[in-house]
Amino acid sequence: MNDSEYQFVNEQAEKYHYPIAVYARMMLLEHVPPIKYEVVADLDELKILTTEYGRIGNNLNQIAKYFNTGGTRSLAMEDEIHECISQLFILRKQVLRMAGDFHGSTKTHR
């Protein structure tokens, strides 16, 4: 290989996160290398979402226990149920936004 060919192969190997020897071997054997993605997550944001899901789950468990032990339906209980549902929808939107950010930043190689 001349210098420019070596540089090109080296760049392709880096692009797919392979050592140059592994990438070259795969290309020589006519295999398309599988794409490796590095997933980066905002752990603080994930911890907040996890905590919120836990709180909502606890609230829903308390409501279920209340009804399973003969509790009567009340306006306060209905309000609590609606609040839990609203929080779930808000969290769902946040998770979908995060997933969209992730999918929007990935590239398809072939």
The 8 nearest C-alpha neighbors of each residue, nearest first, counted from 0:
[[1, 4, 5, 2, 3, 6, 8, 7],
 [0, 2, 4, 3, 5, 6, 7, 8],
 [3, 1, 5, 4, 6, 0, 7, 8],
 [2, 4, 6, 5, 1, 7, 0, 8],
 [5, 3, 7, 1, 6, 2, 0, 8],
 [4, 6, 2, 8, 3, 7, 0, 9],
 [5, 7, 3, 9, 4, 8, 2, 10],
 [6, 8, 4, 10, 9, 5, 3, 11],
 [9, 7, 11, 5, 10, 6, 12, 4],
 [8, 10, 6, 12, 7, 11, 19, 5],
 [11, 9, 13, 7, 12, 8, 14, 6],
 [12, 10, 14, 8, 13, 9, 7, 15],
 [11, 13, 17, 9, 19, 15, 22, 14],
 [14, 12, 16, 10, 15, 11, 17, 9],
 [13, 15, 11, 12, 16, 10, 17, 9],
 [14, 16, 12, 13, 17, 34, 35, 11],
 [17, 15, 13, 14, 12, 35, 18, 34],
 [18, 16, 12, 15, 22, 13, 19, 21],
 [17, 19, 21, 20, 12, 22, 16, 13],
 [18, 20, 22, 12, 21, 9, 23, 17],
 [21, 19, 23, 22, 18, 24, 17, 12],
 [22, 20, 24, 18, 19, 23, 25, 17],
 [21, 23, 19, 25, 12, 24, 20, 17],
 [24, 22, 26, 20, 25, 21, 19, 27],
 [25, 23, 27, 21, 26, 22, 20, 28],
 [26, 24, 22, 28, 30, 23, 27, 21],
 [25, 27, 29, 23, 28, 24, 30, 22],
 [28, 26, 24, 29, 25, 23, 30, 22],
 [27, 29, 25, 26, 30, 24, 23, 31],
 [30, 28, 26, 27, 25, 31, 24, 32],
 [31, 29, 25, 28, 26, 32, 27, 24],
 [30, 32, 33, 29, 26, 25, 109, 34],
 [33, 31, 30, 34, 25, 22, 15, 26],
 [34, 32, 35, 31, 15, 30, 109, 108],
 [33, 35, 15, 32, 36, 108, 16, 107],
 [34, 36, 15, 33, 37, 16, 32, 17],
 [37, 35, 38, 34, 105, 15, 16, 106],
 [36, 38, 39, 35, 16, 105, 40, 34],
 [39, 37, 36, 40, 101, 105, 35, 41],
 [38, 40, 37, 41, 101, 42, 36, 104],
 [41, 39, 42, 38, 45, 44, 101, 43],
 [40, 42, 44, 43, 45, 39, 46, 97],
 [43, 41, 45, 44, 40, 46, 47, 39],
 [42, 44, 46, 45, 41, 47, 48, 40],
 [43, 45, 47, 42, 46, 41, 48, 40],
 [44, 46, 42, 48, 47, 43, 49, 41],
 [47, 45, 49, 43, 44, 48, 42, 50],
 [46, 48, 44, 50, 45, 49, 51, 43],
 [49, 47, 51, 45, 50, 46, 52, 44],
 [50, 48, 46, 52, 51, 47, 45, 53],
 [49, 51, 53, 47, 48, 52, 46, 54],
 [50, 52, 48, 54, 53, 49, 47, 55],
 [51, 53, 49, 55, 50, 54, 56, 48],
 [54, 52, 56, 50, 51, 55, 57, 49],
 [55, 53, 57, 51, 56, 52, 58, 50],
 [54, 56, 58, 52, 57, 53, 83, 59],
 [57, 55, 53, 59, 54, 58, 52, 60],
 [58, 56, 60, 54, 55, 59, 53, 61],
 [59, 57, 55, 61, 56, 60, 54, 62],
 [58, 60, 62, 56, 61, 57, 63, 55],
 [59, 61, 57, 63, 62, 58, 64, 56],
 [62, 60, 64, 58, 59, 63, 65, 57],
 [61, 63, 59, 65, 60, 64, 58, 66],
 [62, 64, 60, 66, 65, 61, 67, 59],
 [65, 63, 67, 61, 62, 66, 68, 60],
 [66, 64, 62, 70, 63, 68, 67, 61],
 [65, 67, 70, 63, 69, 68, 64, 62],
 [68, 66, 64, 69, 65, 63, 70, 62],
 [69, 67, 65, 66, 70, 64, 63, 71],
 [68, 70, 66, 67, 71, 65, 64, 72],
 [71, 69, 66, 65, 68, 72, 67, 64],
 [72, 70, 73, 69, 66, 65, 76, 68],
 [71, 73, 76, 70, 74, 77, 66, 75],
 [74, 72, 76, 75, 77, 71, 78, 70],
 [73, 75, 77, 76, 78, 72, 79, 80],
 [76, 74, 78, 73, 77, 79, 72, 80],
 [75, 77, 79, 73, 78, 74, 80, 72],
 [76, 78, 74, 80, 79, 75, 81, 73],
 [77, 79, 75, 81, 76, 80, 74, 82],
 [80, 78, 76, 82, 77, 81, 83, 75],
 [79, 81, 77, 83, 82, 78, 84, 76],
 [82, 80, 84, 78, 83, 79, 85, 77],
 [81, 83, 79, 85, 80, 84, 78, 86],
 [84, 82, 86, 80, 85, 81, 55, 87],
 [83, 85, 87, 81, 82, 86, 80, 88],
 [86, 84, 82, 88, 87, 83, 81, 89],
 [87, 85, 89, 83, 88, 84, 90, 82],
 [86, 88, 84, 90, 85, 89, 91, 83],
 [89, 87, 91, 85, 86, 90, 92, 84],
 [90, 88, 86, 92, 91, 87, 85, 93],
 [91, 89, 93, 87, 92, 88, 86, 94],
 [90, 92, 88, 94, 89, 93, 87, 95],
 [93, 91, 95, 89, 90, 94, 96, 88],
 [94, 92, 90, 96, 91, 95, 97, 89],
 [93, 95, 97, 91, 96, 92, 98, 90],
 [94, 96, 98, 92, 97, 93, 99, 91],
 [97, 95, 99, 93, 94, 98, 92, 100],
 [96, 98, 94, 100, 95, 99, 93, 101],
 [99, 97, 95, 101, 100, 96, 94, 102],
 [100, 98, 96, 102, 101, 97, 103, 95],
 [99, 101, 97, 103, 98, 102, 96, 104],
 [100, 102, 98, 99, 104, 103, 97, 105],
 [103, 101, 99, 105, 104, 100, 98, 106],
 [102, 104, 100, 101, 105, 99, 106, 98],
 [105, 103, 101, 102, 100, 106, 99, 98],
 [106, 104, 102, 103, 101, 107, 36, 100],
 [107, 105, 108, 104, 103, 102, 36, 34],
 [106, 108, 109, 105, 34, 104, 36, 102],
 [109, 107, 106, 34, 15, 33, 105, 14],
 [108, 107, 31, 34, 32, 33, 106, 15]]
